[in-house]
Amino acid sequence: MPVRTKDYLEPRDWKVRDAFAVDQAKLDALAAETGLSKLTLRVCLLRGLDTSEAIREHVSPRLEGLSNPFSILGMDKAVARLSKARAGGELVRIFGDYDVDGTTGTALLSWVFRELGIRFEARQPDRFKDGYGLNVKAVEEAKAAGAAILITVDNGITSFDAAEKARESGIDLIIVDHHQIDAKGAPPAFAILNPHQADCTSGLKQLCGCGLAFYLSMALRSRGREEGWFGEASPESQAAP
């Protein structure tokens, strides 16, 4: 079926910024300072990046420029629970969305959990059979598999029924999701990592689900160093598989 433009491009649905509404003199100066194309600089300016330093940090980010992962609300609680699971050999089930964001986030956590010695398994829903997001059936399957923790990636922030089922089943639910929070609030979960929470001061609302999984990984490695998970070997010296 052909897409009818009027159904999808109404002004009320799209917020379009004037791509030419930038200071031309500033654009020229930044081009001379950074050596970047004016198209790239125009995009940066429209995103509020108006100095050569800010633009360089944006287009060539460095690890030392990352925020403290524990600035994300709920991170302390999530990491403490996963640390306890590692120590006790509890099973953690990762439930990632089926899209690229959820798939990469699930792969990242799988890699990191394996490296850190956290017992886990990963599952993703079928787009057509299961639909989007964590559902009651997925919680029941996690319970049947013996999972003590269910951690979502790129979904879960609107899964109220599933979250309630997890609580009833004695499963600690950790939601890692970047989507907007429903007007009625967030579902009942053991911990929620979502920068859109009103009390989260991390300033990381731009992160995708995999980005949040990356910050969780950073926090776990930090906790691991504190608790001696790596022995005398630093995790930075360990080669990737």
One Martini backbone bead per residue (centre of mass of N, CA, C, O) as a GRO file, in nm:
protein
  241
    1MET     BB    1   0.095   0.037   0.025
    2PRO     BB    2   0.078   0.355  -0.019
    3VAL     BB    3   0.198   0.649   0.097
    4ARG     BB    4   0.035   0.912   0.254
    5THR     BB    5   0.155   1.211   0.317
    6LYS     BB    6  -0.078   1.344   0.490
    7ASP     BB    7  -0.062   1.114   0.721
    8TYR     BB    8   0.271   1.187   0.803
    9LEU     BB    9   0.323   1.529   0.736
   10GLU     BB   10   0.209   1.682   0.952
   11PRO     BB   11   0.290   1.951   1.144
   12ARG     BB   12   0.198   1.815   1.423
   13ASP     BB   13   0.430   1.572   1.379
   14TRP     BB   14   0.646   1.793   1.295
   15LYS     BB   15   0.978   1.926   1.379
   16VAL     BB   16   1.111   2.196   1.203
   17ARG     BB   17   1.426   2.315   1.139
   18ASP     BB   18   1.610   2.569   1.024
   19ALA     BB   19   1.894   2.497   0.839
   20PHE     BB   20   1.969   2.830   0.800
   21ALA     BB   21   1.961   2.925   1.120
   22VAL     BB   22   2.265   3.057   1.103
   23ASP     BB   23   2.571   3.189   1.164
   24GLN     BB   24   2.782   3.255   0.912
   25ALA     BB   25   3.034   3.360   1.058
   26LYS     BB   26   3.053   3.123   1.257
   27LEU     BB   27   3.071   2.902   1.047
   28ASP     BB   28   3.338   2.999   0.918
   29ALA     BB   29   3.511   2.992   1.175
   30LEU     BB   30   3.473   2.689   1.242
   31ALA     BB   31   3.589   2.580   0.979
   32ALA     BB   32   3.875   2.697   1.030
   33GLU     BB   33   3.924   2.556   1.313
   34THR     BB   34   3.832   2.238   1.237
   35GLY     BB   35   3.787   2.132   0.922
   36LEU     BB   36   3.495   2.110   0.882
   37SER     BB   37   3.210   2.086   0.751
   38LYS     BB   38   2.931   2.283   0.716
   39LEU     BB   39   2.724   2.063   0.756
   40THR     BB   40   2.825   1.960   1.025
   41LEU     BB   41   2.819   2.237   1.171
   42ARG     BB   42   2.519   2.290   1.137
   43VAL     BB   43   2.425   2.055   1.309
   44CYS     BB   44   2.571   2.141   1.567
   45LEU     BB   45   2.438   2.415   1.605
   46LEU     BB   46   2.142   2.295   1.618
   47ARG     BB   47   2.251   2.134   1.894
   48GLY     BB   48   2.430   2.360   2.065
   49LEU     BB   49   2.715   2.357   1.921
   50ASP     BB   50   2.934   2.662   1.951
   51THR     BB   51   3.220   2.523   1.978
   52SER     BB   52   3.510   2.372   1.900
   53GLU     BB   53   3.527   2.193   2.153
   54ALA     BB   54   3.240   2.071   2.150
   55ILE     BB   55   3.261   1.953   1.863
   56ARG     BB   56   3.505   1.768   1.902
   57GLU     BB   57   3.375   1.597   2.131
   58HIS     BB   58   3.138   1.496   1.952
   59VAL     BB   59   3.304   1.372   1.692
   60SER     BB   60   3.556   1.293   1.921
   61PRO     BB   61   3.524   1.089   2.147
   62ARG     BB   62   3.612   1.014   2.491
   63LEU     BB   63   3.628   0.827   2.769
   64GLU     BB   64   3.686   1.074   2.970
   65GLY     BB   65   3.395   1.209   2.876
   66LEU     BB   66   3.234   1.036   3.045
   67SER     BB   67   3.004   0.961   3.252
   68ASN     BB   68   2.893   0.869   3.546
   69PRO     BB   69   2.710   0.586   3.587
   70PHE     BB   70   2.603   0.666   3.889
   71SER     BB   71   2.416   0.909   3.782
   72ILE     BB   72   2.213   0.695   3.736
   73LEU     BB   73   1.923   0.611   3.823
   74GLY     BB   74   1.960   0.288   3.987
   75MET     BB   75   2.254   0.178   3.961
   76ASP     BB   76   2.332   0.086   4.242
   77LYS     BB   77   2.107  -0.127   4.272
   78ALA     BB   78   2.170  -0.298   4.022
   79VAL     BB   79   2.468  -0.367   4.089
   80ALA     BB   80   2.422  -0.498   4.364
   81ARG     BB   81   2.242  -0.729   4.257
   82LEU     BB   82   2.445  -0.848   4.048
   83SER     BB   83   2.666  -0.905   4.254
   84LYS     BB   84   2.500  -1.108   4.418
   85ALA     BB   85   2.451  -1.303   4.183
   86ARG     BB   86   2.743  -1.374   4.134
   87ALA     BB   87   2.806  -1.486   4.419
   88GLY     BB   88   2.539  -1.699   4.405
   89GLY     BB   89   2.470  -1.807   4.108
   90GLU     BB   90   2.253  -1.657   3.973
   91LEU     BB   91   2.001  -1.619   3.744
   92VAL     BB   92   2.014  -1.423   3.442
   93ARG     BB   93   1.774  -1.258   3.241
   94ILE     BB   94   1.778  -1.143   2.916
   95PHE     BB   95   1.553  -0.885   2.767
   96GLY     BB   96   1.545  -0.809   2.435
   97ASP     BB   97   1.489  -0.643   2.182
   98TYR     BB   98   1.447  -0.691   1.819
   99ASP     BB   99   1.611  -0.465   1.758
  100VAL     BB  100   1.909  -0.314   1.722
  101ASP     BB  101   1.926  -0.200   2.007
  102GLY     BB  102   1.848  -0.462   2.161
  103THR     BB  103   2.061  -0.650   2.032
  104THR     BB  104   2.320  -0.497   2.113
  105GLY     BB  105   2.257  -0.487   2.416
  106THR     BB  106   2.244  -0.794   2.458
  107ALA     BB  107   2.528  -0.858   2.355
  108LEU     BB  108   2.683  -0.685   2.555
  109LEU     BB  109   2.583  -0.817   2.820
  110SER     BB  110   2.672  -1.100   2.750
  111TRP     BB  111   2.970  -1.042   2.735
  112VAL     BB  112   3.006  -0.915   3.016
  113PHE     BB  113   2.890  -1.140   3.193
  114ARG     BB  114   3.091  -1.353   3.102
  115GLU     BB  115   3.349  -1.197   3.195
  116LEU     BB  116   3.228  -1.162   3.508
  117GLY     BB  117   3.064  -1.429   3.601
  118ILE     BB  118   2.764  -1.416   3.506
  119ARG     BB  119   2.479  -1.583   3.521
  120PHE     BB  120   2.324  -1.647   3.196
  121GLU     BB  121   2.052  -1.548   2.972
  122ALA     BB  122   1.905  -1.500   2.641
  123ARG     BB  123   1.622  -1.304   2.515
  124GLN     BB  124   1.382  -1.274   2.239
  125PRO     BB  125   1.126  -1.163   2.075
  126ASP     BB  126   0.866  -1.205   1.859
  127ARG     BB  127   0.732  -0.978   1.661
  128PHE     BB  128   0.461  -1.150   1.583
  129LYS     BB  129   0.394  -1.327   1.846
  130ASP     BB  130   0.473  -1.105   2.095
  131GLY     BB  131   0.568  -0.838   2.042
  132TYR     BB  132   0.618  -0.564   2.233
  133GLY     BB  133   0.786  -0.630   2.499
  134LEU     BB  134   0.726  -0.709   2.804
  135ASN     BB  135   0.569  -1.011   2.923
  136VAL     BB  136   0.411  -1.246   3.102
  137LYS     BB  137   0.527  -1.494   2.957
  138ALA     BB  138   0.828  -1.416   2.997
  139VAL     BB  139   0.817  -1.434   3.303
  140GLU     BB  140   0.728  -1.729   3.325
  141GLU     BB  141   0.979  -1.841   3.178
  142ALA     BB  142   1.187  -1.733   3.380
  143LYS     BB  143   1.080  -1.886   3.622
  144ALA     BB  144   1.106  -2.175   3.500
  145ALA     BB  145   1.430  -2.131   3.463
  146GLY     BB  146   1.531  -1.981   3.746
  147ALA     BB  147   1.515  -1.682   3.759
  148ALA     BB  148   1.606  -1.396   3.967
  149ILE     BB  149   1.666  -1.215   3.711
  150LEU     BB  150   1.524  -0.944   3.510
  151ILE     BB  151   1.663  -0.791   3.212
  152THR     BB  152   1.618  -0.521   3.026
  153VAL     BB  153   1.639  -0.406   2.668
  154ASP     BB  154   1.465  -0.159   2.520
  155ASN     BB  155   1.249  -0.222   2.754
  156GLY     BB  156   0.963  -0.199   3.012
  157ILE     BB  157   0.841   0.099   3.081
  158THR     BB  158   0.528  -0.026   2.988
  159SER     BB  159   0.528  -0.309   3.170
  160PHE     BB  160   0.305  -0.360   3.407
  161ASP     BB  161   0.212  -0.657   3.411
  162ALA     BB  162   0.494  -0.785   3.408
  163ALA     BB  163   0.600  -0.649   3.666
  164GLU     BB  164   0.387  -0.770   3.853
  165LYS     BB  165   0.459  -1.063   3.793
  166ALA     BB  166   0.747  -1.052   3.897
  167ARG     BB  167   0.677  -0.979   4.187
  168GLU     BB  168   0.497  -1.231   4.241
  169SER     BB  169   0.749  -1.435   4.153
  170GLY     BB  170   1.032  -1.319   4.274
  171ILE     BB  171   1.142  -1.121   4.059
  172ASP     BB  172   1.404  -0.917   3.970
  173LEU     BB  173   1.350  -0.612   3.810
  174ILE     BB  174   1.544  -0.471   3.538
  175ILE     BB  175   1.526  -0.159   3.378
  176VAL     BB  176   1.648  -0.094   3.037
  177ASP     BB  177   1.539   0.227   2.926
  178HIS     BB  178   1.476   0.515   2.689
  179HIS     BB  179   1.191   0.561   2.705
  180GLN     BB  180   0.919   0.706   2.766
  181ILE     BB  181   0.725   0.790   3.032
  182ASP     BB  182   0.444   0.742   3.160
  183ALA     BB  183   0.207   0.937   3.309
  184LYS     BB  184   0.168   0.705   3.546
  185GLY     BB  185   0.451   0.597   3.521
  186ALA     BB  186   0.627   0.339   3.653
  187PRO     BB  187   0.689   0.034   3.693
  188PRO     BB  188   0.729  -0.228   3.906
  189ALA     BB  189   1.069  -0.230   4.020
  190PHE     BB  190   1.374  -0.279   4.144
  191ALA     BB  191   1.504  -0.134   3.880
  192ILE     BB  192   1.575   0.184   3.701
  193LEU     BB  193   1.716   0.265   3.372
  194ASN     BB  194   1.617   0.607   3.317
  195PRO     BB  195   1.675   0.941   3.231
  196HIS     BB  196   1.351   1.021   3.238
  197GLN     BB  197   1.354   1.045   3.518
  198ALA     BB  198   1.288   1.298   3.728
  199ASP     BB  199   1.545   1.220   3.939
  200CYS     BB  200   1.743   1.229   3.702
  201THR     BB  201   2.088   1.387   3.675
  202SER     BB  202   2.270   1.288   3.423
  203GLY     BB  203   2.195   1.397   3.120
  204LEU     BB  204   2.115   1.107   2.934
  205LYS     BB  205   1.862   1.123   2.722
  206GLN     BB  206   2.020   1.035   2.444
  207LEU     BB  207   2.016   0.750   2.505
  208CYS     BB  208   2.015   0.435   2.430
  209GLY     BB  209   1.987   0.116   2.521
  210CYS     BB  210   2.286   0.041   2.465
  211GLY     BB  211   2.401   0.279   2.622
  212LEU     BB  212   2.293   0.181   2.897
  213ALA     BB  213   2.441  -0.090   2.890
  214PHE     BB  214   2.721   0.039   2.890
  215TYR     BB  215   2.694   0.181   3.167
  216LEU     BB  216   2.646  -0.078   3.323
  217SER     BB  217   2.917  -0.203   3.251
  218MET     BB  218   3.092   0.009   3.382
  219ALA     BB  219   2.979  -0.027   3.670
  220LEU     BB  220   3.058  -0.327   3.701
  221ARG     BB  221   3.362  -0.290   3.666
  222SER     BB  222   3.398  -0.102   3.901
  223ARG     BB  223   3.292  -0.300   4.116
  224GLY     BB  224   3.497  -0.524   4.051
  225ARG     BB  225   3.748  -0.371   4.142
  226GLU     BB  226   3.655  -0.325   4.436
  227GLU     BB  227   3.596  -0.661   4.480
  228GLY     BB  228   3.810  -0.846   4.314
  229TRP     BB  229   3.730  -1.008   4.043
  230PHE     BB  230   4.039  -0.986   3.890
  231GLY     BB  231   4.246  -0.964   4.084
  232GLU     BB  232   4.555  -0.868   3.949
  233ALA     BB  233   4.393  -0.824   3.698
  234SER     BB  234   4.316  -0.600   3.474
  235PRO     BB  235   4.055  -0.544   3.260
  236GLU     BB  236   4.231  -0.372   3.054
  237SER     BB  237   4.437  -0.635   3.003
  238GLN     BB  238   4.212  -0.791   2.874
  239ALA     BB  239   4.132  -0.975   2.621
  240ALA     BB  240   3.932  -1.011   2.377
  241PRO     BB  241   3.756  -1.279   2.226
   0.00000   0.00000   0.00000
